[in-house]
Each structure stands twice: as structure tokens, then as C-alpha cells.
Amino acid sequence: MTRRLLVTHALPYANGPLHLGHMLGYIQTDIWVRSQRMMGNEVYFVAADDAHGTPIMLAAEKAGVSPEAFIADMRASHEADFTDFHFSYDNYYTTHSEENRELASLIYTRLRDSGYIAKRSIQQLFDPDKQMFLPDRYIKGTCPKCGTPDQYGDNCENCGATYAPTDLINPYSVVSGATPVLRDSEHYFFELSKFEELLRNWFSGKLTDGKPVANPGVVAKLKEWLDGGLKDWDISRDAPYFGFPIPDAPGKFFYVWLDAPVGYLAGFKNLCERAGVRFEDFLAPNSGAEMHHFIGKDIINFHGLFWPAMLHGAQFRTPTALHVNGYLTVNGAKMSKSRGTFIQARTYLTAGLNPEFLRYYFATMLNDAPVDVDLDLKAFEERVNSHLIGKWVNIASRTAGFVHKFFHGQLAANFSPEQNELWSVLISHYEGVPALYEAGEFAEAMRRFVLIADLVNGHIAAKAPWVMAKDETQRDELHQVCSFALAAFRLLGGLLKPVLPVTVEAAEKFLAAPIADFDAACATLHNHTIHTFEPLLARIDPKLIEAMVEASKESLGSAPEPETKKPAKKDSKPMTEATVTTTESNLISIDDFAKLDLRVGKVLACEFVEGSDKLLRFELDAGPLGKRQIFSGIRAAYGEPEKLVGRNVVFIANLAPRKMRFGVSEGMILSAGEGGSDLFLLDADQGAKPGATVR
């Protein structure tokens, strides 16, 4: 049955250009949307500039323009970046719209009339120099929970605690540096504490037909906040403020975080009015449609607590799911202007780098969990060059010419029995790809891509069509080999289409065979006529990456980072090969290497380990060494362990046994990659016997 989906991503704040950290979650969303369309679902993909708040007001004041003019220019900049990164929006809008004002006011008045809004006099920090009440993000001080200095007024980036700005120790105004003073002000509160039962039911899936509303880790974090006691939410701000006035409350404005998520609905409503879609079909409490939000892990409290409660309290439906991504680091560290790794999306494009290369790299790193992603620039270059050009494009470039030279561009009428058998293997790996996209397991889908491409390239290398072409007696076999390769090239194009939409479109034109959906890519193209092959992609020149880094230093060197209304990102520094330096002191001798007893093991069984989200349990046939049980932390990279049965792997046979609570691990299986979902088992040709020594 065709599903109806409304899909959004976190709204970029309209006071600065997009950078690659923004693009991580946005690209994740677009890939998922495109995959849903290939599955035949009815998808409406909307987003908007988040255009309200004090940061916008102050940035416009500094630029000497009105807030309206400022956000208009920024929206144009954002839309240009999204277009050039091949985003497939149905509507890109702004939260500073009449639709959003009407919907925000409607939701507020429904909440008010249902008894969910309270007015209270509070003491709020006031900047005596700027003569304005300070928003939370414009106050810094020492975290009251962990004592870390220079933390924002609503959230500690060190310990993750949330608190009121008045709780800060030694607060100061980010705007003027002055010590803020407390002043009384009447504020409006959304009584979130009245929605505990609703939220518990939503977390458990009772409101979504039993479907998970988020990754288990995300739900666990939300439950922590719930168990800690829900606090009512201050939704008003005092003038001066750039935003929507609260109905019947002179001098009071909606806090930007109230109307920002409503902007999802406003952008959709604007689309509905133009496209003839019934807005109510998606927002009614009993709606059969779905609403999916892709967000960063820094804003799950707004989307996982306030947003579903607001919607429910206003007689709208709750979201179907939250898809949460982590933060982006570059070369193993937080993005840095001094190192040239605080890279704007436009700088990436201006350097001459293909936007689809970044889409692919991110896809190889993303799964359902909100894991941080490291853009290792050397690994980026090598992965793109190896996977996309060396493995995929290479299939067509090595075979298409022969089809035109000897067979007038027409593919063979059939495959050989050997190729039919191999085609069945390829299809078996491909069939699970739509489900992987659905689950957000992009890294596993890209691993399937590499696996299929390697099988095809292995067949081409074994048959050597460039040698066959010299022998007229092998024309029929040459025809079949090249035809098989090009059908497989198209199969891989179907797998990659959500990630590389423009490049795959060029491949479709070359093959004269559009890929309308995932199933269409499985056609064998017998007796089909293709066009002349033109190079689809060029390898990344490392000089382009160097130019991008240098341009980032020049353009951003002394400029302040754009202020954001969103909680700050925690610096995450995973170890990568770029952070490791080989020195004379850590070189080893051949005698040291000889101490390792490396053996080939044939996988007899492989299964998940109950109670662990990282381990797989292997049972290996180690030949004369007998059977070995080994626990390996590669679960994130291999979501279907049963498919590893029968493979040859390489393991360390003389590693001291390690007693674990799951059992004894008798060795270590070797793999390559950066960790998490980016791990690939080392293989041995099928001729290698179990227990054979690796030399």
C-alpha cells in the first residue's frame, strides 16, 4: 500500500551561511526522501529558514538593514546551496510567513483555551547597557551542575544539563559583556507537565501503531528527562524581539522555538494551497499519513517533548518518527577556522568538488543511531576515488566500448549459465537495499554497493574482455561479459540513485534505461541498445581539497561564527588514521610481526549477542586448530550476520583467550576501516583452506 509521508529536516537558522555540519543532517534527509519516492510512496518534503529571534534582530542591526531584508538575503543564499547540492524539496519556505503566524496563533489559542497556558511573573536577566531582556543564548556563565565556565544560559555543552539562565553562576551578557540584572516580567508558559502520560504513550509507540518513534538511545534520553520531572516551558519573550506577537498580549512575542517547528506545518500548508493537497489529511489526530522529522541530537528535547505535546494539546496528530543524526567533525576534531576545517557549503562547491561526493561519503557513515560523523578529508578523497570511480564507473568504462565496437551498441540476448548464477547472487545482495534505506541504515546499503561492485569487477577481471576482444572466436562470450557488466552497472545505479541523483541520471541516459524504482534496476537489459559511454565522474584532485581548506581559512579566519539559537555542539574527537603519526619509535621488526599467528578461518556460524549492541559471535572452522569462538565488535557494520556464514576471514590465532560475560573469545578477527559502520572484514580467496597460515 502506498504510504503518504510528510518529511522535514531541522530548519537552518537565517543568520549565517550553511556549513558542512549543517549539510550532514540535511543530506541524510534528502537521501531518505529520494529512497521513499523510489519505493513508490507519496512524499512531501518541506523545509524553511528559521527566521525569528534576537540573533536575527541583532545581526540585521549590525548589518544596517531591516530584519526582513536580512532574512530574505539569507534565504536566497541557503536555497542556492540546497539547489547545488541536489536537494529535492517540494517546498522551501520561511517561518516569517503569514501561514506560520496563523498556525502558531491557532496552536497557541487552542492550548490556551484548553487550559495549557499559564501566566506567571518571573525574574529575568536584563542587559542594562542594551536595555533589553536577554534570551537564554545571549547569557553565559558557569554551569550550575558541573562548574564548567562559559556555558550558555539554557544548556551546558559539557555535561548536557538544561537549566534556567538565572541558575548560571557569574552570568554575563554576550551582547555587551555587562553583568545582567534581574527584573520582573510577566511570561507565558506552556504547561508541559500535564502531558506526561501522552509522552510516555508516544515513546512506547502506542500512538504510532507500535512503530518506534526514534532510535532506542534517543528514546532512552527522552525518558531520562521525563523521569526527572517535566518543567513548564516559557514560550514568551519581551519586546524588542523579531517574531510573531502573542494574540491579546501587547509587548509579548512567541519565543522562536514555539513558531520554528510550526514552520514545518506552515511550509506544508503553503504547498498544499498550491498543489491541491488537503492539509487536514496529514494533521488530523487519526490521520493515516505519516510525519517524519530529521533533526540533530542537540535539539531532541524540543522535538521529543515540547513538539508532540503542543500538537496533541492543539488537537493535531503527533509525529510518526524522529530521525536523529550526530555532529560532524573534520579530520577528527571540531570544525576549526584556524585549521580551515570550518567549511561552508558554498566554499566546498566553489573549490570545484562534486556535491554528490559529499553525499556519498556521508551515506557511508550514517545509520539509525545518532553517531557523530568524521569527515576525514584524506579518507573522503580515497573512498570516493576507490568506490565511485574505481569500482562503479570503471565497470562501464571497461566494457561499453566493446559493445559499440563489435555489437553496434546492442547488448546480448542472454547471459551464460555462470553469469545467471552470479546475477542471482547480485540480486540477493540488492534485494534488501530498500529496507536498509527505510531503516536509515545507509552505511550498510553502501557496503552492499561495494560488495556487489567487487563481485562484478572480479568477474570482469577473470574474463578479461580486453584480451577476448583480440580473438574473433570469443566474440559471443565477450558480448555476454560486457552485457552482464553493464546490466550490473545499472543495478548499482539503482542502489545509488537516492545518493547520487544527478550522476545516476547521466548513467540512465547512457544506458537508455530509466530507473523509475528499485525493482526496475533489476532488469537484465537483454537485446537492449545503449548510447555511447561518456565519463560520468572524475577522480578527486587532492589540490581541490587543499584549495577548499585554504579558502576556508581566508574567508572565515577572523570572522565570528554565526550565533545560533540552538544548543551548542559538544566537541567530539574520534581517533582517525589522520591523527596517528608513524615515528621511528613505533616501528616493528620482522621478528615482532612473526610473533602473530595469522590464520584463515571459515565462518560456520555468526549471530547477534544478546545483551550487546556491538558484538557478533563467530564460530570458525580453523582446520587443524579445531573450532574457534570469537566475539567481534563489528555489529554496526554487519546487520545481517547470517550472510557471513561460509566466508573466509583472517584471525589472530595466538591471542590469549579473553573471558567475557558472553563466553570466551579465542582470537581476533581482522577488519579494515575507521570503526562503527565503516568496517570491512578481510577476506581470503575461496581456495584458501581453513587453518591456513597467513604470511
KAJOJO-V857543 format. One line per field, one symbol per residue. burial: # if it has 24 or more other C-alpha atoms within 12 Angstrom, else .. A space follows every 10 residues. Layout:
BEGIN
burial->???
END
This chain:
BEGIN
burial->...####### ########## ########## #########. .######### ########## ......##.# #####.###. ##.####### #######.## #########. ##...###.. ...####... .######### ####.....# ########.# ########## #####...## #.....#### ######.### ####..##.. .####.###. ###.##...# .######### ######.... .######### ########## ##......#. .##.#.#### ########## ########## ########## ########## #######..# #########. ########## ########## ########## #.######## ########## ###..##.## ##.##...#. .##..##.## ####.##### ########## #######.## ..#.##.##. .....##### ########## ########## ########.# ########## ######.### ###..##.## ....###### ###.##.... ..######## ...#.#.... .......... .......### ########.. ....###### ##....#### #########. #..#..#### ###....... ....###### #..####### #.##.....# ####.
END
